[in-house]
């Protein structure tokens, strides 16, 4: 008898709990509210972000073609120079001495050639002796030309119009000539126009085109926005990692390496505020539409049938009602996406509420794992 009373009590309590849970669920569903945003019309812009470095349009390292000590520097940092202007003079005493010796040798060779020609004409010298004299003269003449060129190279001129950037070397410094590691006496740059050389991630490079506009900022002027335009897109990544035959890229061939491509921008600088090596933070405008119908990206959802939003309306009791509206989308901005098709209108409310998928209960139809039915303890 006691067992029967206990079973009845358990059933009554269970029914009461189930009813309360069901009732609370129904109430919650019928009074559900949504966070919403408006469907709007707006100008939409898609951008790609990148970081680059300010560079002059043209620059050159000025070095000597002969090895000598610097005797005089005729310009200073920030001086404007013109092509052909003398900017430095090297100590040319040794080269002048070589020129004097070469001229002396040439004089003797010329006298010998003249005498040999006269004697050859009267039969006193052979043709071979005349050819030897001519050879000695030609060799002496070449030595003079070389010595003269060395002397001339001790006068350093500007190879282009521009500005001296950085401090030139000081007088007394040995300027070593060479094709691999010459002494850089000074640097001259054309600062009338600036470039920005940026690295763009491989995931974004496909949307960047020559001629596209960009804006950027630099730390020196955080409240000022500069304009730029894409001039050139490199056809190889920054590390040339595709070249498996190159020994210089072996360290960057890891599958985990991020691939970047150089993109060069022209950057007007009428106020001459930008300095070489400044860091530029760019937003490249890769797409733009005007007066586009847009929804917040947070409102966009997808299922097997495609993209949709939940339009929220009110029923007769003033409760929120969600209607699934399928749409086609176009350009993505930072916060909004363009709607190119679908039954939406400006001013519609769309849900930005995210609902996680409900987990299936561990039991179905009163069955537990293994097919055992829950029930009262055996009588």
C-alpha positions as CSV (number, residue, x, y, z in Angstrom):
1,X,0.0,0.0,0.0
2,X,2.8,2.4,0.9
3,X,4.4,1.7,-2.5
4,X,1.2,2.6,-4.3
5,X,0.9,5.9,-2.4
6,X,4.6,6.7,-3.2
7,X,4.1,6.0,-6.9
8,X,1.0,8.2,-7.1
9,X,2.9,11.0,-5.3
10,X,5.8,10.7,-7.7
11,X,3.5,10.8,-10.7
12,X,1.6,13.9,-9.4
13,X,4.9,15.8,-8.8
14,X,6.2,14.8,-12.2
15,X,3.1,16.0,-13.9
16,X,3.2,19.3,-12.1
17,X,6.8,19.9,-13.0
18,X,6.2,19.0,-16.6
19,X,3.2,21.3,-16.8
20,X,5.1,24.2,-15.3
21,X,8.0,23.6,-17.7
22,X,5.7,23.4,-20.7
23,X,3.7,26.4,-19.6
24,X,6.9,28.5,-19.1
25,X,8.2,27.4,-22.5
26,X,4.9,28.5,-24.2
27,X,4.9,31.8,-22.4
28,X,8.6,32.4,-23.4
29,X,7.9,31.6,-27.0
30,X,4.8,33.7,-27.2
31,X,6.5,36.7,-25.6
32,X,9.9,36.4,-27.4
33,X,11.6,39.6,-28.4
34,X,14.3,40.3,-30.9
35,X,17.2,42.7,-31.2
36,X,16.6,44.5,-34.6
37,X,18.2,46.9,-37.0
38,X,16.6,48.8,-39.9
39,X,17.0,48.0,-43.6
40,X,18.5,51.2,-45.0
41,X,19.7,52.8,-48.2
42,X,23.2,54.0,-48.1
43,X,26.5,54.5,-50.1
44,X,28.5,51.3,-49.5
45,X,32.3,50.9,-49.7
46,X,34.4,47.8,-49.6
47,X,38.0,48.3,-48.5
48,X,41.1,46.2,-48.2
49,X,43.6,47.2,-45.4
50,X,47.3,47.1,-45.8
51,X,50.5,48.6,-44.3
52,X,53.2,50.3,-46.3
53,X,56.2,52.6,-46.3
54,X,56.5,56.1,-47.7
55,X,59.2,56.3,-50.5
56,X,60.4,59.0,-52.9
57,X,59.4,58.5,-56.5
58,X,63.1,58.3,-57.5
59,X,66.3,58.2,-55.5
60,X,70.0,57.5,-56.2
61,X,73.1,56.7,-54.2
62,X,76.0,58.9,-55.2
63,X,79.3,57.1,-55.2
64,X,82.7,57.7,-56.8
65,X,84.0,55.9,-59.8
66,X,87.6,56.1,-58.5
67,X,89.0,55.4,-55.0
68,X,90.2,58.5,-53.2
69,X,89.7,60.4,-50.1
70,X,86.9,63.0,-50.0
71,X,88.5,66.4,-50.2
72,X,85.3,68.6,-50.1
73,X,81.6,68.2,-49.7
74,X,79.7,71.1,-51.4
75,X,76.2,70.4,-50.2
76,X,74.4,69.7,-47.0
77,X,71.4,67.6,-45.9
78,X,68.1,68.9,-47.3
79,X,69.8,71.0,-50.0
80,X,68.1,71.1,-53.4
81,X,70.4,70.1,-56.2
82,X,70.1,70.0,-60.0
83,X,71.4,67.4,-62.4
84,X,75.1,68.1,-63.2
85,X,75.7,70.3,-60.2
86,X,79.1,69.6,-58.4
87,X,78.3,68.1,-55.0
88,X,81.7,66.7,-53.9
89,X,85.4,66.7,-54.9
90,X,87.8,63.8,-54.3
91,X,91.5,64.2,-53.7
92,X,92.9,63.8,-57.2
93,X,96.7,64.4,-56.7
94,X,97.6,60.8,-57.4
95,X,95.4,60.7,-60.6
96,X,96.9,64.0,-61.7
97,X,100.4,62.6,-61.3
98,X,99.3,59.6,-63.4
99,X,98.0,61.9,-66.1
100,X,101.2,63.9,-66.2
101,X,103.2,60.6,-66.6
102,X,100.8,59.4,-69.3
103,X,101.2,62.7,-71.2
104,X,105.0,62.5,-71.0
105,X,104.9,58.9,-72.3
106,X,102.5,60.0,-75.1
107,X,104.9,62.9,-76.1
108,X,107.8,60.5,-76.5
109,X,105.7,57.9,-78.4
110,X,104.5,60.6,-80.8
111,X,108.1,61.8,-81.5
112,X,109.2,58.2,-82.1
113,X,106.3,57.6,-84.4
114,X,107.0,60.8,-86.4
115,X,110.7,59.9,-86.7
116,X,109.9,56.3,-87.7
117,X,107.5,57.4,-90.4
118,X,110.1,59.7,-92.0
119,X,112.7,57.0,-92.0
120,X,110.3,54.5,-93.4
121,X,109.6,56.8,-96.3
122,X,113.2,56.8,-97.3
123,X,113.7,53.1,-96.7
124,X,115.7,53.3,-93.5
125,X,113.0,51.6,-91.4
126,X,110.9,48.5,-92.0
127,X,107.2,48.3,-92.0
128,X,107.3,46.2,-88.9
129,X,109.2,48.9,-87.0
130,X,106.6,51.5,-88.2
131,X,103.8,49.3,-86.9
132,X,105.5,48.9,-83.6
133,X,105.9,52.7,-83.2
134,X,102.2,53.2,-84.1
135,X,101.2,50.6,-81.5
136,X,103.3,52.3,-78.8
137,X,101.7,55.6,-79.7
138,X,98.1,54.2,-79.6
139,X,98.8,52.6,-76.2
140,X,100.2,55.8,-74.8
141,X,97.1,57.7,-76.1
142,X,94.8,55.2,-74.4
143,X,96.7,55.6,-71.1
144,X,96.2,59.4,-71.3
145,X,92.5,59.0,-72.0
146,X,92.1,56.7,-69.0
147,X,94.2,59.1,-66.7
148,X,92.1,62.1,-67.9
149,X,88.9,60.2,-67.1
150,X,90.2,59.3,-63.6
151,X,91.0,62.9,-62.9
152,X,87.5,64.0,-64.1
153,X,85.9,61.4,-61.9
154,X,87.3,63.1,-58.8
155,X,84.7,65.8,-59.4
156,X,81.3,64.3,-58.3
157,X,78.2,65.7,-59.8
158,X,74.5,65.2,-59.1
159,X,73.0,62.6,-61.5
160,X,69.4,64.0,-61.1
161,X,67.4,66.9,-59.7
162,X,66.4,66.3,-56.1
163,X,67.1,66.8,-52.4
164,X,70.1,65.6,-50.4
165,X,68.5,63.1,-47.9
166,X,70.6,62.3,-44.9
167,X,74.0,63.6,-43.9
168,X,76.7,63.2,-46.7
169,X,80.0,61.7,-45.8
170,X,82.6,64.0,-44.2
171,X,85.8,65.2,-45.9
172,X,88.7,62.9,-45.2
173,X,86.6,59.7,-45.6
174,X,88.0,57.2,-48.0
175,X,85.5,56.8,-50.9
176,X,86.0,53.3,-52.3
177,X,84.7,52.6,-55.8
178,X,83.3,49.2,-56.8
179,X,80.3,47.4,-58.2
180,X,79.4,45.4,-55.1
181,X,80.0,47.6,-52.0
182,X,81.0,51.1,-53.0
183,X,81.1,54.0,-50.5
184,X,77.9,56.0,-50.6
185,X,79.0,59.6,-50.5
186,X,75.4,60.9,-50.3
187,X,71.8,60.1,-51.3
188,X,69.7,62.3,-53.5
189,X,65.9,61.8,-53.8
190,X,63.1,63.3,-55.9
191,X,60.7,64.3,-53.1
192,X,58.3,66.2,-55.4
193,X,56.2,63.1,-55.5
194,X,55.8,60.3,-53.0
195,X,55.1,56.6,-53.3
196,X,53.7,54.1,-50.8
197,X,55.0,50.5,-51.1
198,X,52.6,48.2,-49.3
199,X,52.3,44.5,-48.6
200,X,48.9,43.0,-49.4
201,X,47.8,39.6,-48.2
202,X,47.2,36.9,-50.8
203,X,43.6,36.6,-49.7
204,X,43.0,40.3,-50.6
205,X,45.3,40.7,-53.6
206,X,42.7,39.4,-56.1
207,X,40.3,42.3,-55.4
208,X,43.0,45.0,-55.9
209,X,43.3,46.6,-59.4
210,X,45.6,49.3,-60.9
211,X,43.9,52.7,-60.7
212,X,41.9,51.9,-57.6
213,X,41.8,54.7,-55.0
214,X,43.0,54.4,-51.4
215,X,43.2,56.6,-48.3
216,X,45.9,56.3,-45.6
217,X,47.1,57.8,-42.4
218,X,50.6,58.1,-40.8
219,X,51.4,58.3,-37.1
220,X,52.9,61.8,-37.5
221,X,49.5,63.2,-38.6
222,X,46.9,60.9,-37.1
223,X,44.0,63.3,-37.8
224,X,44.9,63.8,-41.4
225,X,43.9,61.5,-44.3
226,X,46.0,61.3,-47.4
227,X,45.0,60.1,-50.8
228,X,46.7,57.5,-53.0
229,X,46.1,55.4,-56.2
230,X,47.3,52.0,-57.1
231,X,50.2,52.3,-59.7
232,X,51.6,48.8,-59.8
233,X,50.9,45.3,-58.5
234,X,53.8,42.9,-58.3
235,X,53.5,39.7,-60.2
236,X,55.5,37.8,-57.6
237,X,55.2,37.5,-53.8
238,X,57.6,39.4,-51.6
239,X,59.7,36.3,-50.9
240,X,59.6,34.8,-54.4
241,X,58.5,31.6,-52.6
242,X,57.3,30.1,-55.9
243,X,60.9,29.9,-57.2
244,X,61.9,26.5,-55.8
245,X,65.3,26.8,-57.5
246,X,66.3,29.9,-55.5
247,X,68.4,29.3,-52.4
248,X,67.3,32.6,-50.9
249,X,63.7,31.5,-50.6
250,X,64.2,28.2,-48.9
251,X,63.4,29.6,-45.5
252,X,60.1,31.1,-46.6
253,X,58.8,27.9,-48.4
254,X,57.0,26.7,-45.2
255,X,53.3,25.9,-45.8
256,X,52.6,28.1,-42.7
257,X,54.2,31.2,-44.2
258,X,51.9,34.1,-45.0
259,X,52.1,35.2,-48.6
260,X,52.2,38.9,-49.4
261,X,52.4,40.9,-52.7
262,X,53.9,44.4,-53.1
263,X,51.5,47.0,-54.3
264,X,52.8,50.5,-55.2
265,X,50.7,53.6,-54.8
266,X,51.2,57.2,-56.0
267,X,50.5,59.6,-53.2
268,X,50.2,63.3,-53.9
269,X,51.8,65.4,-51.1
270,X,51.2,69.1,-52.0
271,X,52.1,70.2,-48.4
272,X,55.3,68.0,-48.4
273,X,54.4,66.4,-45.1
274,X,55.3,62.9,-45.9
275,X,58.8,61.8,-45.2
276,X,60.6,58.6,-46.5
277,X,60.2,55.6,-44.2
278,X,57.0,56.7,-42.5
279,X,54.5,53.9,-42.0
280,X,51.3,54.3,-43.9
281,X,48.1,52.5,-42.9
282,X,46.0,52.1,-46.1
283,X,42.4,51.4,-46.9
284,X,42.2,50.4,-50.5
285,X,38.7,51.0,-52.0
286,X,38.0,47.8,-54.0
287,X,34.3,48.3,-54.5
288,X,31.7,51.1,-54.2
289,X,27.9,51.4,-54.8
290,X,25.7,54.4,-54.2
291,X,22.2,54.4,-52.7
292,X,22.3,50.6,-52.2
293,X,19.7,48.8,-50.2
294,X,21.6,47.4,-47.2
295,X,21.2,45.2,-44.2
296,X,23.6,44.8,-41.3
297,X,26.0,41.9,-41.7
298,X,24.9,40.7,-38.2
299,X,21.4,40.1,-39.6
300,X,22.5,37.9,-42.4
301,X,21.9,34.2,-42.0
302,X,22.2,31.2,-44.3
303,X,20.7,27.7,-44.6
304,X,20.4,25.1,-47.3
305,X,18.3,27.4,-49.5
306,X,20.6,30.3,-49.3
307,X,21.0,33.7,-47.5
308,X,18.1,35.1,-45.6
309,X,17.1,37.6,-42.9
310,X,14.3,37.5,-40.4
311,X,12.0,40.4,-40.8
312,X,10.3,41.3,-37.6
313,X,6.7,42.6,-37.5
314,X,4.0,42.9,-34.8
315,X,0.9,40.8,-34.5
316,X,-2.5,42.0,-33.3
317,X,-1.5,41.6,-29.7
318,X,1.7,43.6,-30.3
319,X,4.0,40.6,-30.1
320,X,7.1,40.2,-32.3
321,X,6.7,37.9,-35.3
322,X,9.7,36.7,-37.3
323,X,9.3,36.1,-41.0
324,X,12.2,34.4,-43.0
325,X,13.0,36.5,-46.1
326,X,15.5,35.0,-48.6
327,X,17.7,37.6,-50.3
328,X,20.6,37.8,-52.7
329,X,23.6,39.9,-51.7
330,X,26.2,42.0,-53.5
331,X,29.0,44.1,-52.1
332,X,30.1,43.6,-48.5
333,X,31.2,46.6,-46.4
334,X,32.6,46.6,-42.9
335,X,29.2,46.5,-41.2
336,X,26.6,46.3,-44.0
337,X,26.0,44.1,-47.0
338,X,24.2,45.2,-50.2
339,X,20.9,43.5,-51.0
340,X,20.5,42.9,-54.7
341,X,17.4,40.8,-54.6
342,X,14.6,39.8,-52.2
343,X,11.4,41.2,-50.8
344,X,12.8,43.9,-48.5
345,X,12.2,47.6,-48.2
346,X,13.9,50.5,-46.5
347,X,12.7,50.8,-42.9
348,X,12.0,47.1,-42.4
349,X,13.2,45.7,-39.1
350,X,15.4,42.7,-39.3
351,X,16.6,40.5,-36.5
352,X,20.2,40.6,-35.4
353,X,19.6,38.1,-32.6
354,X,21.6,34.9,-33.0
355,X,20.1,31.6,-31.8
356,X,22.3,28.6,-31.3
357,X,20.9,25.4,-32.7
358,X,19.1,23.4,-30.0
359,X,20.7,20.2,-28.9
360,X,18.6,17.0,-29.3
361,X,17.6,15.6,-26.0
362,X,19.4,12.5,-24.8
363,X,16.1,10.6,-24.5
364,X,13.3,10.3,-27.0
365,X,9.8,8.8,-26.4
366,X,10.6,8.1,-22.8
367,X,13.5,5.7,-23.8
368,X,17.0,5.8,-22.3
369,X,20.2,4.6,-24.0
370,X,19.9,0.8,-24.6
371,X,16.1,1.0,-25.2
372,X,15.2,0.8,-21.4
373,X,11.9,2.5,-20.6
374,X,11.9,4.7,-17.5
375,X,9.2,3.9,-15.0
376,X,8.4,3.3,-11.4
377,X,10.3,0.8,-9.4
378,X,8.9,-2.7,-9.6
379,X,6.2,-3.5,-7.2
